[in-house]
């Protein structure tokens, strides 16, 4: 499966990682070893819930390890990071402050969001639980390596995230002299499609750049319909009008080509079959455009594109805030 990196947001990590208990206290290298981690989103100052970057939910899980002399040590074992009041913090859920170690040869970082979707995370892999839904998608952080002696070592760092889900939307065209109201919109697969799955990213740190290879394990299939919000097309409008509903779907290439669209146009029921010739991939949006100019709805175009800026309201966070706490 093609891995699509979407640089949706930047999370600044002053990744200054090492245990702060007395037995874990790092040695040597002066002030670096006493610099604590500071975890935050890159937002406008002053910080506020309204300034969380578009596309980022208000919580994520991060893992970090250091390597020294050929040995690897976990220093942040899947820490929960939350946006609380006016700033990001990981001093929650019994997690302690951690520090950089000046003796480390390099640090490795992985991350996923929201917290509740990350079922496991380490230096070697991360698993995200996924379901088809209208609430929002899950994100995978691009693995990051920071070597000793690099400009980034001991400094605030940037983690980039991408969507594991794809997004499915519908739009309608009906250029007539009177306004048209479309209700009861559904898309139904003719045979079961993936409805629940685990996406596991395996990390390889041996190359010049860290690599993440995804593998999908489908755990449930369903023929349930996708139901979309009503659409009103103004009179004389030739452009497609998009439903406000957005489905976050499992990017499974085994989806069947046969689907049915059903709807009512000004209370008159209509339905038709159509061929879905797009294989769903992570991080892409798919807009299915139907014409209503004939007796039955007709699929006229499918627009597929990388989506670097899913709206922030697309994600229901796993933390303490609601959709209303995030920017549009």
C-alpha positions as CSV (number, residue, x, y, z in Angstrom):
1,X,0.0,0.0,0.0
2,X,1.3,3.4,-0.9
3,X,2.2,5.5,2.1
4,X,1.0,9.0,1.7
5,X,2.8,11.6,3.8
6,X,0.6,14.6,4.5
7,X,2.3,17.4,6.3
8,X,-0.9,18.4,8.0
9,X,0.5,20.1,11.1
10,X,3.7,20.8,13.0
11,X,4.1,19.7,16.6
12,X,7.1,21.4,18.2
13,X,8.8,19.0,20.6
14,X,11.6,20.3,22.7
15,X,12.6,16.7,22.9
16,X,14.8,16.6,25.8
17,X,14.3,13.1,26.7
18,X,15.6,11.0,29.6
19,X,14.2,9.7,32.8
20,X,14.2,12.1,35.7
21,X,14.3,9.6,38.6
22,X,17.6,9.5,40.6
23,X,18.6,6.1,39.1
24,X,18.0,7.3,35.6
25,X,19.7,10.7,35.9
26,X,22.0,11.2,32.9
27,X,25.6,12.2,33.4
28,X,28.0,14.7,31.8
29,X,27.6,17.2,29.1
30,X,26.6,20.1,31.4
31,X,23.4,22.0,30.9
32,X,22.0,19.8,28.2
33,X,21.3,17.0,30.7
34,X,19.3,19.3,32.9
35,X,17.0,20.7,30.2
36,X,13.5,19.3,30.5
37,X,11.2,18.4,27.7
38,X,8.7,20.9,26.5
39,X,5.9,19.6,24.3
40,X,3.6,22.0,22.4
41,X,1.9,22.6,19.2
42,X,3.2,25.3,16.9
43,X,0.6,27.9,17.4
44,X,0.2,31.7,17.5
45,X,1.1,33.3,20.8
46,X,-0.5,33.4,23.2
47,X,-1.5,29.8,23.3
48,X,-5.2,29.0,23.4
49,X,-7.5,26.2,22.4
50,X,-8.6,28.2,19.4
51,X,-5.1,28.3,18.0
52,X,-4.5,24.5,17.8
53,X,-3.3,23.9,14.2
54,X,-6.0,23.0,11.6
55,X,-6.2,19.2,11.2
56,X,-4.7,18.4,14.7
57,X,-6.8,17.0,17.5
58,X,-6.0,18.2,21.0
59,X,-4.1,15.0,22.0
60,X,-1.6,12.6,20.7
61,X,0.7,9.7,21.9
62,X,4.4,9.9,21.5
63,X,7.2,7.4,21.9
64,X,10.9,8.1,22.2
65,X,14.1,6.1,22.6
66,X,17.7,7.0,22.8
67,X,20.6,4.9,21.5
68,X,24.0,4.9,23.1
69,X,26.9,2.6,22.4
70,X,24.7,0.3,20.3
71,X,22.0,-0.1,23.0
72,X,18.5,1.3,22.9
73,X,16.7,2.7,25.9
74,X,13.0,3.6,26.1
75,X,12.7,7.1,27.6
76,X,9.1,8.0,26.7
77,X,7.1,4.8,26.6
78,X,4.0,6.0,24.7
79,X,3.4,9.2,26.6
80,X,0.0,10.9,26.4
81,X,0.2,14.5,25.4
82,X,-2.8,16.7,25.9
83,X,-3.8,20.3,25.3
84,X,-4.9,21.5,28.8
85,X,-6.3,25.0,29.4
86,X,-3.8,27.1,27.4
87,X,-0.9,24.8,26.5
88,X,0.3,21.3,25.6
89,X,1.5,19.1,28.4
90,X,2.5,15.5,29.1
91,X,2.6,15.9,32.9
92,X,-0.7,14.0,33.0
93,X,-1.7,10.4,33.7
94,X,1.2,9.9,36.2
95,X,3.9,10.7,33.6
96,X,7.1,12.2,34.8
97,X,9.3,15.0,33.4
98,X,12.1,13.7,31.1
99,X,15.4,15.2,29.8
100,X,17.8,15.1,27.0
101,X,20.9,13.0,27.5
102,X,24.1,14.5,26.2
103,X,25.6,11.0,26.1
104,X,23.1,9.7,23.6
105,X,24.2,8.9,20.0
106,X,20.7,9.5,18.6
107,X,17.0,9.7,19.5
108,X,14.1,8.0,17.7
109,X,10.5,9.4,17.8
110,X,7.2,8.0,16.7
111,X,3.7,9.4,17.3
112,X,0.0,8.9,16.6
113,X,-3.3,10.7,17.2
114,X,-5.7,10.7,18.8
115,X,-4.5,8.9,21.9
116,X,-7.5,6.4,22.0
117,X,-6.7,5.2,18.5
118,X,-3.1,4.2,19.2
119,X,-3.2,0.6,20.5
120,X,0.5,0.1,20.6
121,X,3.6,2.2,19.9
122,X,7.4,1.6,20.1
123,X,10.6,2.3,18.1
124,X,9.9,-0.6,15.8
125,X,6.1,-0.2,15.1
126,X,2.9,1.6,15.8
127,X,-0.7,0.2,15.5
128,X,-3.7,2.5,14.9
129,X,-7.3,1.2,15.3
130,X,-9.5,2.4,12.4
131,X,-13.2,2.3,11.7
132,X,-15.4,3.8,8.9
133,X,-17.0,6.8,10.5
134,X,-18.1,10.4,10.1
135,X,-16.5,11.6,13.3
136,X,-12.9,11.9,12.1
137,X,-9.7,10.2,11.0
138,X,-6.6,9.0,12.8
139,X,-3.1,10.3,12.2
140,X,0.4,8.8,12.1
141,X,3.4,10.8,12.8
142,X,6.3,10.6,10.4
143,X,9.2,8.8,12.2
144,X,11.9,11.2,13.2
145,X,15.6,10.5,13.9
146,X,17.8,13.1,15.8
147,X,21.5,12.4,15.8
148,X,24.0,13.8,18.3
149,X,25.9,16.7,16.7
150,X,23.0,17.7,14.4
151,X,21.5,21.1,14.6
152,X,18.2,19.6,16.0
153,X,19.8,17.7,18.9
154,X,18.7,19.3,22.2
155,X,16.5,21.8,20.4
156,X,12.7,22.1,19.8
157,X,11.8,19.6,17.0
158,X,9.0,19.2,14.5
159,X,6.9,16.1,14.0
160,X,4.8,15.9,10.8
161,X,1.5,13.9,10.8
162,X,-0.4,12.3,8.0
163,X,-3.9,10.7,7.8
164,X,-4.2,6.9,7.9
165,X,-7.8,7.1,6.8
166,X,-9.1,8.2,3.5
167,X,-12.1,10.5,3.1
168,X,-15.2,9.9,1.0
169,X,-17.6,12.7,0.0
170,X,-20.5,13.2,-2.5
171,X,-21.6,16.2,-4.6
172,X,-24.5,16.8,-7.0
173,X,-25.1,18.8,-10.2
174,X,-28.6,19.8,-11.4
175,X,-28.5,23.0,-13.4
176,X,-32.3,23.8,-13.5
177,X,-34.4,26.9,-13.2
178,X,-35.7,26.0,-9.7
179,X,-33.8,25.1,-6.5
180,X,-33.5,21.4,-5.8
181,X,-33.4,19.7,-2.5
182,X,-31.7,16.3,-2.2
183,X,-32.5,14.1,0.8
184,X,-32.0,10.5,2.0
185,X,-28.6,10.3,0.3
186,X,-26.9,6.9,0.7
187,X,-24.0,5.0,-1.0
188,X,-24.3,1.2,-0.5
189,X,-21.6,-1.3,-1.5
190,X,-23.0,-4.4,-3.4
191,X,-20.8,-6.6,-1.3
192,X,-19.2,-6.2,2.2
193,X,-16.3,-3.8,2.4
194,X,-13.7,-3.3,5.2
195,X,-15.4,-1.5,8.1
196,X,-12.9,-2.0,10.9
197,X,-9.1,-2.6,10.8
198,X,-5.7,-2.1,12.4
199,X,-3.1,-0.2,10.5
200,X,0.4,-1.1,11.7
201,X,3.5,0.9,10.7
202,X,6.8,-0.9,10.8
203,X,9.8,1.5,11.2
204,X,13.3,1.0,9.7
205,X,16.0,3.3,11.1
206,X,18.9,1.9,9.2
207,X,18.7,4.1,6.1
208,X,19.6,7.7,5.5
209,X,16.0,8.6,6.4
210,X,13.7,6.7,8.7
211,X,11.1,4.6,6.7
212,X,7.6,3.6,7.7
213,X,5.9,0.7,6.0
214,X,2.1,0.3,6.6
215,X,0.2,-3.0,6.8
216,X,-3.5,-3.3,7.0
217,X,-5.3,-6.0,9.1
218,X,-9.0,-5.9,8.4
219,X,-11.0,-7.2,11.3
220,X,-14.6,-6.6,10.2
221,X,-16.6,-6.2,7.0
222,X,-19.9,-4.6,6.4
223,X,-22.5,-3.8,3.6
224,X,-23.9,-0.9,5.6
225,X,-24.8,2.2,3.7
226,X,-23.0,5.5,4.0
227,X,-25.6,8.2,4.8
228,X,-24.9,11.8,3.8
229,X,-26.5,15.1,4.9
230,X,-29.1,16.8,2.7
231,X,-28.0,19.0,-0.2
232,X,-29.8,22.0,-1.6
233,X,-28.8,23.1,-5.1
234,X,-29.7,26.8,-5.9
235,X,-31.5,27.6,-9.2
236,X,-29.3,27.9,-12.2
237,X,-26.1,26.7,-10.5
238,X,-23.9,24.5,-12.8
239,X,-21.2,23.8,-10.2
240,X,-21.4,20.7,-8.0
241,X,-22.7,21.2,-4.5
242,X,-21.1,19.1,-1.8
243,X,-22.8,17.4,1.1
244,X,-21.4,18.4,4.5
245,X,-20.9,14.8,5.5
246,X,-17.4,13.4,5.2
247,X,-16.8,9.7,5.7
248,X,-13.4,8.5,7.0
249,X,-12.9,5.1,5.5
250,X,-10.4,2.3,5.7
251,X,-8.0,2.6,2.7
252,X,-8.7,-0.9,1.5
253,X,-7.9,-1.7,-2.2
254,X,-10.2,-4.7,-2.1
255,X,-13.3,-2.5,-2.1
256,X,-15.8,-3.8,-4.7
257,X,-16.5,-1.8,-7.9
258,X,-20.2,-2.2,-7.7
259,X,-22.1,0.4,-5.6
260,X,-25.7,1.8,-5.4
261,X,-26.6,5.5,-4.9
262,X,-30.1,6.2,-3.6
263,X,-31.7,9.6,-2.8
264,X,-34.8,11.7,-3.2
265,X,-35.0,14.7,-5.4
266,X,-37.7,17.1,-4.1
267,X,-39.2,14.1,-2.4
268,X,-39.1,11.8,-5.5
269,X,-37.1,8.6,-4.8
270,X,-34.3,7.7,-7.2
271,X,-31.6,5.1,-7.3
272,X,-28.9,3.8,-9.6
273,X,-25.9,1.5,-9.6
274,X,-22.4,2.9,-10.4
275,X,-18.9,1.6,-10.8
276,X,-16.3,2.6,-8.2
277,X,-13.0,2.5,-10.1
278,X,-10.9,4.3,-7.4
279,X,-8.9,2.3,-5.0
280,X,-9.0,4.0,-1.6
281,X,-5.6,5.1,-0.3
282,X,-4.4,6.6,3.0
283,X,-4.5,10.4,3.2
284,X,-6.6,10.9,0.1
285,X,-10.0,12.5,-0.4
286,X,-12.5,11.1,-2.9
287,X,-15.3,13.3,-4.2
288,X,-18.0,11.4,-6.0
289,X,-20.0,13.8,-8.2
290,X,-23.5,12.7,-9.5
291,X,-25.6,14.4,-12.1
292,X,-29.4,14.6,-11.5
293,X,-30.2,15.8,-15.0
294,X,-31.4,12.4,-16.1
295,X,-34.2,10.1,-14.8
296,X,-31.8,8.5,-12.4
297,X,-28.6,9.8,-10.7
298,X,-25.5,9.3,-12.7
299,X,-21.9,9.3,-11.6
300,X,-20.1,11.7,-13.8
301,X,-16.7,12.2,-12.1
302,X,-14.6,11.0,-9.2
303,X,-12.0,13.6,-8.0
304,X,-9.2,12.1,-6.0
305,X,-6.5,14.2,-4.4
306,X,-4.0,14.3,-1.6
307,X,-5.6,16.3,1.2
308,X,-3.1,18.3,3.2
309,X,-5.6,20.3,5.2
310,X,-8.6,18.3,6.5
311,X,-10.7,20.7,8.5
312,X,-9.9,20.6,12.3
313,X,-13.6,20.0,12.9
314,X,-13.2,16.6,11.1
315,X,-11.6,15.1,14.2
316,X,-13.4,14.2,17.5
317,X,-10.5,14.2,20.0
318,X,-9.9,11.4,22.5
319,X,-9.0,13.9,25.1
320,X,-10.8,16.5,27.2
321,X,-12.1,18.8,24.4
322,X,-14.9,18.7,21.9
323,X,-15.1,19.7,18.3
324,X,-16.0,23.2,19.3
325,X,-12.7,23.6,21.0
326,X,-10.8,23.4,17.7
327,X,-10.3,25.8,14.8
328,X,-12.1,25.5,11.5
